[in-house]
């Protein structure tokens, strides 16, 4: 049975699907998040008073998926409320930010920004597809950590108005039905390319419980199927989304099948051009 999606796609379930826990999102398993929280608690002893974790550090502590490549050599983002600030040092990126009354919370003896403020701060670090993927995780219907409405309110209440444009665009693109960062990112890329709405079909595991995890985007109007498959539920440092290697050999069947991998998502303009090129090669008229 098809389910509605606020972004126009239809989500079609596949028989005998075994629904996974939220670790299908790839980057942040419970064990990894717990280990980070333990390190963050120990490191807090050396931090200035009234400081707290922000940006991608807070995101990882909350379990929000963010690409490993974003931080580089930065190990922790640490902040104090402006006009105070934390000095940067080896492995630490210090900040001084204006904070709202409810922007800082304490979880498991670690002070960090709330999920809403953390997502807003990611607006200065992530591209739109990654930012939408992080927001989709937060509002996922199975176990929401916040809501689309609360994220929109947080954007409008930001003390600093930087990054408001991309944050507003991201809020408008969120969906609580997306089940992985690649799915969220591809949805945003297809919308930017002005493709017709797609039917999203997911297979998570086979009848024996073996992990498969692939998602197909069928653009019926163009007769094209975009296919990706995740080879590793948790991913690796080199391939943080956990995708299999790229097989760039679209079949001659009907519909046209285009295999995707993580490199495609890192180059949205190139991916859009690649899809249209494949369609032109197959004689499919441009929408």
RAJOQUI-V337472 format. One record per pair of residues at least 24 apart in sequence whose C-alpha atoms are under 10 Angstrom apart, sorted by the first residue. I is the first residue (numbers start at 0). GAP is how many residues later the second one is. If there is no record, write none. Layout:
<<I/GAP> <I/GAP>>
This chain:
<<1/197> <1/198> <1/199> <2/174> <2/196> <2/197> <3/173> <4/169> <4/170> <4/171> <4/172> <4/173> <4/194> <4/195> <5/166> <5/167> <5/168> <5/169> <5/170> <5/171> <6/165> <6/166> <6/167> <6/168> <6/180> <6/181> <6/184> <6/190> <6/191> <7/179> <7/183> <7/188> <7/189> <7/190> <7/191> <8/178> <8/187> <8/188> <8/189> <8/190> <8/191> <8/208> <8/209> <8/210> <9/187> <9/188> <9/189> <9/190> <9/191> <9/207> <9/208> <10/166> <10/167> <10/187> <10/188> <10/189> <10/190> <10/191> <10/206> <11/187> <11/188> <11/189> <11/190> <11/191> <11/204> <12/187> <12/188> <12/189> <12/190> <13/187> <13/188> <13/189> <13/190> <14/187> <14/188> <14/191> <14/192> <15/187> <15/188> <15/189> <15/190> <15/191> <15/192> <15/193> <16/185> <16/186> <16/187> <16/188> <16/189> <16/190> <16/192> <16/196> <17/185> <17/186> <17/187> <17/188> <17/189> <17/190> <17/191> <17/192> <17/193> <18/160> <18/184> <18/185> <18/186> <18/190> <19/159> <19/184> <19/185> <19/189> <19/191> <19/193> <20/121> <20/122> <20/158> <21/41> <21/115> <21/118> <21/120> <21/121> <21/157> <21/158> <22/40> <22/42> <22/156> <22/157> <22/210> <22/211> <23/155> <23/156> <23/157> <23/180> <23/189> <23/206> <23/208> <23/209> <23/210> <23/211> <23/217> <23/218> <24/38> <24/39> <24/40> <24/108> <24/109> <24/112> <24/153> <24/154> <24/155> <24/156> <24/157> <24/158> <24/208> <24/209> <24/210> <24/216> <24/217> <25/39> <25/40> <25/154> <25/155> <25/156> <25/204> <25/206> <25/207> <25/208> <25/209> <25/210> <25/214> <25/215> <25/216> <25/217> <26/33> <26/36> <26/37> <26/38> <26/39> <26/40> <26/41> <26/153> <26/154> <26/206> <26/207> <26/208> <26/209> <26/210> <26/212> <26/213> <26/214> <26/215> <27/31> <27/32> <27/33> <27/34> <27/35> <27/36> <27/37> <27/38> <27/206> <27/207> <28/34> <28/36> <28/204> <28/205> <29/33> <31/28> <31/29> <31/31> <31/202> <32/27> <32/28> <32/29> <32/30> <32/31> <33/26> <33/27> <33/28> <33/29> <33/74> <34/26> <35/24> <35/25> <36/24> <36/25> <36/70> <36/71> <36/72> <36/73> <37/70> <37/71> <37/72> <39/36> <39/69> <39/70> <39/71> <40/67> <40/68> <40/69> <40/70> <41/68> <42/33> <42/67> <43/34> <43/65> <43/66> <43/67> <46/31> <46/32> <46/39> <47/30> <47/31> <47/32> <47/37> <47/38> <47/39> <48/31> <48/37> <49/29> <49/30> <49/31> <49/34> <49/61> <50/27> <50/28> <50/29> <50/30> <50/33> <50/34> <50/35> <50/43> <50/44> <50/45> <50/53> <50/60> <50/61> <51/25> <51/26> <51/27> <51/28> <51/29> <51/34> <51/43> <51/52> <51/53> <51/54> <51/58> <51/59> <51/60> <51/61> <52/24> <52/25> <52/26> <52/27> <52/41> <52/42> <52/51> <52/52> <52/57> <52/58> <52/59> <52/60> <52/61> <52/65> <53/24> <53/25> <53/26> <53/39> <53/40> <53/41> <53/43> <53/50> <53/57> <53/58> <53/59> <53/60> <53/61> <53/63> <53/64> <53/65> <53/67> <53/68> <54/24> <54/38> <54/40> <54/57> <54/58> <54/62> <54/63> <54/64> <54/65> <54/66> <54/67> <54/68> <54/69> <54/70> <55/62> <55/63> <55/65> <55/66> <55/69> <55/70> <56/55> <56/56> <56/61> <57/52> <57/53> <57/54> <57/55> <57/56> <57/57> <57/59> <57/60> <57/61> <57/63> <57/64> <58/53> <58/54> <58/55> <58/56> <58/58> <58/59> <58/60> <58/62> <58/63> <58/75> <59/58> <60/46> <60/49> <60/51> <60/52> <60/54> <61/45> <61/50> <61/51> <61/52> <61/53> <61/56> <61/76> <61/83> <62/52> <62/71> <62/74> <62/75> <63/51> <63/54> <63/55> <63/69> <63/70> <63/71> <63/72> <63/73> <63/74> <63/81> <64/65> <64/66> <64/68> <64/69> <64/70> <64/71> <64/72> <64/73> <64/115> <64/116> <64/175> <64/176> <65/56> <65/59> <65/60> <65/64> <65/65> <65/67> <65/68> <65/115> <65/174> <65/175> <66/59> <66/63> <66/67> <66/114> <66/170> <66/172> <66/173> <66/174> <67/168> <67/169> <67/170> <67/171> <67/172> <67/173> <68/168> <68/169> <68/170> <68/171> <69/55> <69/56> <70/54> <76/35> <77/33> <77/34> <78/33> <78/34> <96/62> <96/63> <97/60> <97/61> <97/62> <98/59> <98/60> <98/61> <99/54> <99/57> <99/58> <99/59> <102/51> <102/55> <113/32> <114/30> <114/31> <114/36> <114/39> <115/29> <115/30> <115/31> <115/32> <115/34> <115/35> <115/36> <115/37> <115/38> <115/39> <116/34> <116/37> <116/38> <116/40> <116/41> <117/36> <118/32> <118/35> <118/36> <118/48> <119/31> <119/32> <119/34> <119/35> <119/38> <119/42> <119/43> <119/44> <119/46> <119/47> <119/48> <120/34> <120/37> <120/41> <120/42> <120/46> <121/41> <121/45> <122/32> <122/39> <122/40> <122/41> <122/42> <122/43> <122/44> <122/45> <122/47> <123/38> <123/39> <123/40> <123/42> <123/43> <124/38> <125/40> <126/39> <126/43> <126/58> <126/139> <127/38> <127/39> <127/41> <127/42> <127/45> <127/57> <127/60> <127/61> <128/41> <128/44> <128/52> <128/53> <128/54> <128/55> <128/56> <128/57> <128/58> <128/59> <128/60> <128/63> <128/136> <128/137> <128/139> <129/40> <129/51> <129/52> <129/54> <129/55> <129/56> <129/58> <129/135> <129/136> <130/35> <130/36> <130/38> <130/39> <130/40> <130/42> <130/43> <130/50> <130/53> <130/54> <131/34> <131/35> <131/37> <131/38> <131/39> <131/40> <131/41> <131/42> <131/43> <131/49> <131/52> <131/53> <131/55> <131/56> <132/37> <132/40> <132/41> <132/42> <132/45> <132/46> <132/47> <132/48> <132/49> <132/50> <132/51> <132/52> <132/53> <132/54> <132/55> <133/36> <133/40> <133/46> <133/47> <133/50> <133/51> <134/35> <134/36> <134/38> <134/39> <134/40> <134/41> <134/46> <134/49> <135/34> <135/35> <135/37> <135/38> <135/39> <135/40> <135/41> <135/42> <135/43> <135/44> <135/45> <135/47> <135/48> <135/49> <136/37> <136/38> <136/39> <136/40> <136/41> <136/42> <136/43> <136/44> <136/47> <137/36> <137/37> <137/38> <138/35> <138/36> <138/37> <138/38> <138/39> <139/34> <139/35> <139/36> <139/37> <139/38> <139/39> <140/34> <140/35> <140/36> <140/37> <140/38> <141/34> <141/35> <141/37> <142/33> <143/32> <146/27> <146/29> <147/24> <147/25> <147/26> <147/27> <147/28> <178/25> <178/36> <179/33> <179/35> <179/50> <179/61> <180/60> <181/33> <181/46> <181/47> <181/48> <181/59> <181/60> <181/61> <181/78> <181/79> <181/80> <181/83> <182/31> <182/32> <182/33> <182/34> <182/45> <184/80> <184/81> <184/83> <185/31> <185/40> <185/74> <185/78> <185/79> <185/82> <185/85> <186/30> <187/80> <188/76> <188/78> <188/79> <188/80> <188/82> <188/83> <189/27> <189/29> <189/78> <189/81> <189/82> <189/85> <190/81> <191/76> <191/77> <191/80> <192/75> <192/76> <192/78> <192/79> <192/80> <192/82> <192/83> <193/78> <193/93> <194/24> <194/26> <194/27> <194/77> <194/80> <194/81> <194/91> <194/92> <195/24> <195/25> <195/26> <195/91> <196/24> <197/24> <197/26> <197/27> <197/28> <198/26> <199/25> <199/26> <200/26> <201/27> <202/26> <203/25> <203/26> <212/30> <213/29> <215/41> <215/42> <215/43> <216/40> <216/41> <217/37> <217/38> <217/39> <218/36> <218/37> <219/35> <220/63> <220/66> <221/33> <221/34> <221/54> <221/57> <221/62> <221/63> <221/64> <221/65> <222/30> <222/31> <222/32> <222/33> <222/34> <222/56> <222/61> <223/26> <223/29> <223/30> <223/31> <223/32> <223/33> <223/34> <223/51> <223/54> <223/55> <223/60> <224/25> <224/29> <224/30> <224/31> <224/32> <224/33> <224/34> <225/24> <225/29> <225/30> <225/31> <225/32> <225/33> <225/34> <225/49> <226/30> <226/31> <226/32> <226/33> <226/34> <227/30> <227/31> <227/32> <227/33> <227/34> <228/30> <228/31> <228/32> <229/31> <229/32> <238/24> <249/28> <251/30> <255/26> <255/28>>
